[in-house]
Amino acid sequence: MRHPEPEIVRLWRIMTGIPKCCHTCEHYDKDGVCTKFNAVPPREFAENLDACKDWSSEDGIPF
């Protein structure tokens, strides 16, 4: 099961400026699995900003 989104992600969905964490990454699926590494990240990692060098926007192309 996917972890609950941190408050900053909920705020981002309302405002602008994408925080780089698992919850906004295209590799983080609906079940909470990182498809890039085929693993479930720990909750602390999933909420940590700029923790992963392989983060990619869930919106796809960033322009």
C-alpha positions in Angstrom: 0.0 0.0 0.0 1.3 3.5 -0.9 2.2 5.7 2.1 0.1 8.8 2.8 1.4 11.9 1.0 3.3 14.4 3.1 1.7 17.8 3.7 4.1 19.5 1.3 2.9 17.3 -1.6 -0.7 18.1 -0.8 0.1 21.8 -0.8 2.0 21.5 -4.0 -1.0 19.9 -5.7 -2.9 23.0 -4.8 -0.1 25.5 -5.5 2.9 25.5 -7.8 6.5 24.2 -7.4 7.0 20.5 -7.5 8.8 19.0 -4.4 11.1 16.2 -5.5 10.1 13.2 -3.5 8.7 9.8 -4.2 5.1 11.0 -4.2 5.7 13.2 -7.2 8.0 10.8 -9.1 6.8 9.0 -12.2 8.5 5.8 -10.9 6.3 5.7 -7.7 3.3 3.6 -8.6 -0.2 3.5 -7.1 0.8 0.7 -4.8 3.8 2.6 -3.4 6.4 0.6 -5.4 9.3 2.4 -7.0 9.3 0.9 -10.5 12.8 2.1 -11.2 14.3 -0.1 -8.4 11.3 -2.6 -8.0 11.1 -1.9 -4.3 9.0 -0.2 -1.7 10.9 2.8 -0.3 10.8 3.3 3.5 8.3 6.0 4.5 11.0 8.4 5.7 12.8 8.1 2.3 9.5 8.5 0.4 8.8 11.8 2.2 12.4 13.1 2.1 12.9 15.9 -0.5 15.8 15.5 -3.0 16.6 12.0 -1.7 16.8 10.2 -5.0 19.0 11.2 -7.9 16.7 9.2 -10.3 13.6 11.3 -9.5 11.6 12.1 -12.6 8.4 14.3 -12.7 5.1 12.4 -12.5 3.9 14.7 -15.2 6.4 13.3 -17.6 8.2 15.9 -19.8 9.0 18.9 -17.6 8.4 21.6 -20.3 
